[in-house]
Amino acid sequence: MLFIMIRCTIVSVCRLKYPVLFLYQNWYNLSKTEAESEAWEYAKRSGLDVVAICPSLILGPILQSTVNASTMVLIKILKGS
């Protein structure tokens, strides 16, 4: 019961903070955005330094059934477009 109450609270807060990510049900980006936000808040409270790295392209095996943004960049490069 407690888990459900905490989860609902987190979902409600995230929905208010990131409405576009909820609109498009972009759960991966939502989780990454919220995790980075929490890291910055923790750093402020604890005095630790935090570095956020946003790579422009990540390549590796395709683990999903659809083509993601990074894979699309590689496809365009290989096709010469």
N, C-alpha and C positions, 0 to 999 in steps of 0.2 A: 504494500500500500504506500509506504513512504517513497519507494522508488518511482512509482507512478506520479506522485505529487511533485517530486523534484523534477522529473522529466517534463511534466506539463509546464512547470515554471520556466525551465530552460528553453523549451520550445516557444513559449509565449514571449520571452525576452528576445530571443533570436529573431522571431518573426517581426518584432517591432524595430530591431536594430538593422535588419537586412531584408527588407520587404521584397526586393527584386529577386534575391536568391530563393526566397520562398515561393514567389510567383512562378518561377521557372523550375522549381523543385531541384535546384542545383545543390544537392546535399554535400558533395565533395568540396566544392568551393566554400560552402557555408561552414563546414567543419574546419577547413584550413584557416579561414578568416577569423573564426571565433577562437581557435587555438592560438593564433598569433596575437590577437587582442589580449587574451589572458596572459600570454608570456610578457607582453609589455606592462600590463598591470602588476604582475608579480615582480618584475624588475624594479618598478617604481617603489613598491612596498619594501623590497628587500635590499635595494641598493646595488643589485647585480647589473652588469652590462648585458644587453641583448643585441644580437645582430640578426636581422631578417634578410634572407637571400631570396631574390625572385629571379630564377633563371629564365632566360628568354626561350629556351628550347630544351626539352628533356626527351631523349631517345632511348628506346629499349623495346623489349618484346611487347606486342599488343596483347593486353590481357582482357580486352572487352570485345564485343562483337561489332562495335561501330568504330569509325575512324575518328580519333580525337584531334585536337588542334595541332599538337606537336607532330603527329603522323602526317597530317595534311601538309604541313610545311615541307617535310621530307619528300612527299609525293610530288609537290610542285617543283622542288629543286630537281628531282630526278627527271621530270617531264620537261624541264627547261622553261617553265613559265614563271 
